[in-house]
Amino acid sequence: MSEQPVLSVVVLSWNTRSLTLACLAALFAESPAHAREVIVVDNGSEDGSADAVAERYPQARLIRNPDNRLYAAGNNQGAAVASGEFLVTLNSDTEVREGALDQLVDFLMANQDYGAVAPRLSDPDGTVQRACQRFPGFASALCFDSAFGAFWPGSRVVDRYLMRDFDHRTSRDVDQPPGAVCMVRTSEWRQLGGFDEELALFYNDVDLCLRIHASGKKIRYLASADVMHHRGASTRNFAKMLVTWHRNRLTYYRKHYGAVGALWVRFCVRLRIWEEWWRIGARNRRDPERRRTERAHLRASQQELWSR
């Protein structure tokens, strides 16, 4: 009779065959202090990911989706069948270091006033990724990824939002830790309703962290636990990433800031589109054909963004 798992690990996979297999190899290479189950949700991959997982790691519970249900729904699907006391969502582009997940479990066991904990993320060469952020607000919506953030006082807003005052080498409480790996209690995940599926690909982790804080619990960034992360590899193949990011950001602001928040983000997006239109012209002064092509693509993205 198999041991009841203490930890449920949910790995979401979409067309990341080699990365998913490396992620699972790292998980199953460990002899964890806390019994765990691994649940792999394949979001309709077309690269043979699901078959490869079934063949090489039959001990993992594999859920095959016929299509890409995106990040929030896919993780919710895996979490729904989790039987461990603790739950960690683990991106397929990560590889856990020895003992990292056990440290996260130990932390939550010892600290009931915390609702989530996340590890340090590192590049393959060991460089620490500065991935924690403060919650976004009206100023960050205007300044992040725009010309307003390139100079003071907008640059100060962006620096604060991205926590550039924190070197990520020590542990501390944070607003939102890196979403690539985050552990919660399964019971609390279910009480909160998991990820909001209206935030299909982006801002779902920000929203969950905000709801954890609203419940009266803190979130810990635990620097002693290390997980290697291939930055952005799990979303790199998603063609409509930028449009989806803006849509999900708009949904997040509407949810937490109401109609005023939604109107403000729409205004900020329109400013960013105008800025990009100008930039395309500036960098293609001597290439009118490329200028027309890039602006046509920008116009199409804008139409898709506002189409619903």
Residue pairs with C-beta under 8 A, 6 or more apart in sequence:
3 35
4 35
4 83
5 35
5 36
5 37
5 83
5 84
6 34
6 35
6 36
6 84
6 85
6 86
6 105
7 32
7 34
7 35
7 36
7 37
7 84
7 85
7 86
7 87
7 88
7 101
7 105
7 183
8 36
8 37
8 39
8 79
8 82
8 83
8 84
8 86
8 87
8 88
8 186
9 27
9 36
9 37
9 38
9 39
9 88
9 90
9 101
10 39
10 41
10 75
10 78
10 79
10 82
10 87
10 88
10 89
10 90
11 20
11 23
11 24
11 27
11 38
11 39
11 40
11 41
11 60
11 78
11 90
11 91
11 92
12 41
12 43
12 71
12 74
12 75
12 78
12 89
12 91
12 92
12 234
13 20
13 40
13 41
13 42
13 43
13 45
13 49
13 50
13 53
13 92
14 42
14 43
14 44
14 45
14 49
14 68
14 74
14 92
14 234
14 237
14 238
15 45
15 46
15 47
15 49
15 237
16 45
16 47
16 49
16 92
16 93
16 233
16 234
16 237
17 45
17 47
17 48
17 49
17 52
19 92
19 93
19 230
19 233
19 234
20 40
20 49
20 52
20 53
20 92
21 52
21 53
21 56
22 95
23 90
23 91
23 92
23 93
23 94
23 95
23 96
24 38
24 40
24 53
24 56
24 57
24 60
25 95
26 95
26 96
26 97
27 36
27 38
27 90
27 96
28 38
28 57
28 59
30 96
30 98
30 99
30 101
32 101
32 102
33 99
33 102
33 105
34 86
34 101
34 102
34 105
36 84
36 101
37 61
37 82
37 83
37 84
38 57
38 59
38 60
38 61
39 60
39 61
39 63
39 78
39 81
39 82
40 53
40 57
40 60
40 61
40 62
40 63
40 78
41 63
41 65
41 74
41 75
41 77
41 78
42 49
42 50
42 53
42 62
42 63
42 64
42 65
43 65
43 67
43 68
43 69
43 70
43 74
44 65
44 66
44 67
44 68
44 69
50 62
50 64
53 60
53 62
54 62
61 81
63 77
63 78
63 81
65 74
65 77
69 77
70 200
70 201
71 195
71 200
71 201
71 202
71 204
72 194
72 195
72 196
72 197
72 199
72 200
72 201
72 204
73 195
73 197
73 200
75 89
75 194
75 195
76 194
76 195
76 197
78 89
79 87
79 89
79 186
79 189
79 190
79 194
80 194
82 186
84 186
85 185
85 186
85 187
86 104
86 105
86 108
86 183
86 184
86 185
86 186
87 183
87 184
87 185
87 186
87 189
88 101
88 104
88 181
88 182
88 183
88 184
89 179
89 181
89 182
90 96
90 180
90 181
91 179
91 180
91 181
91 229
91 234
92 234
93 180
93 229
93 230
93 231
93 232
93 233
93 234
94 121
94 180
94 181
94 227
94 228
94 229
94 230
95 227
95 228
96 181
96 227
96 228
97 225
97 226
97 227
97 228
99 225
100 119
100 225
100 226
100 227
101 183
101 225
103 119
103 222
103 224
103 225
104 117
104 118
104 119
104 183
104 222
104 225
105 183
107 114
107 117
107 220
107 222
108 114
108 117
108 183
108 184
108 185
111 220
113 217
113 218
114 217
114 218
114 219
114 220
115 184
115 185
115 188
115 212
115 213
115 215
115 217
115 218
115 219
116 177
116 182
116 183
116 184
116 209
116 212
116 217
116 219
116 220
117 177
117 182
117 183
117 219
117 220
117 221
117 222
118 177
118 178
118 181
118 182
118 183
118 219
118 220
118 221
118 222
119 181
119 222
119 223
119 225
119 226
119 227
120 128
120 129
120 168
120 169
120 221
120 222
120 223
120 224
120 225
120 226
120 227
121 128
121 129
121 131
121 178
121 180
121 181
121 226
121 227
121 228
121 229
122 128
122 129
122 226
122 227
122 228
122 229
123 129
123 228
123 229
123 231
124 228
124 230
128 167
128 168
128 169
129 168
129 178
129 229
129 231
130 162
130 163
130 164
130 166
130 167
130 168
131 168
131 177
131 178
131 180
131 229
132 163
132 166
132 168
132 174
132 175
132 176
132 177
132 178
132 221
133 161
133 162
133 163
133 174
133 175
133 176
133 206
134 160
134 161
134 163
134 174
134 175
134 176
135 175
135 176
135 206
135 209
135 210
136 144
136 161
136 206
136 249
136 252
136 253
137 161
138 257
138 261
138 264
139 154
139 157
140 157
140 158
140 161
141 249
141 253
141 264
141 265
141 268
142 148
142 154
142 157
142 264
142 268
142 271
143 149
143 154
143 155
143 157
143 158
143 161
144 157
144 158
144 161
145 272
146 154
146 268
146 271
146 272
146 275
147 275
148 154
149 155
149 157
149 158
159 165
163 174
166 172
168 221
168 223
169 223
170 223
171 220
171 221
171 222
171 223
171 224
172 220
172 221
173 218
173 219
173 220
173 221
174 219
174 220
174 221
175 209
175 210
175 213
175 219
176 205
176 206
176 209
176 210
176 219
177 209
177 219
177 220
177 221
178 229
179 204
179 205
179 206
180 227
180 229
180 234
181 227
181 229
182 205
184 212
188 212
188 215
188 217
192 208
192 211
192 212
192 215
194 208
195 204
195 205
195 207
195 208
196 204
196 207
196 208
196 255
197 204
198 251
198 255
199 207
199 248
199 251
199 252
200 244
200 248
201 235
201 238
201 241
201 244
201 245
201 248
202 244
202 245
202 248
202 249
203 248
203 249
203 251
203 252
204 248
206 252
207 252
207 255
207 256
209 219
210 256
212 219
213 219
235 241
238 244
240 304
242 301
243 301
243 304
243 305
246 269
246 305
247 305
249 265
250 262
250 265
250 266
250 269
253 261
253 262
253 264
253 265
254 261
254 262
254 265
257 264
269 305
273 298
273 302
276 298
277 295
277 298
280 291
280 294
280 295
280 298
281 291
281 295
284 290
284 291
284 294
285 291
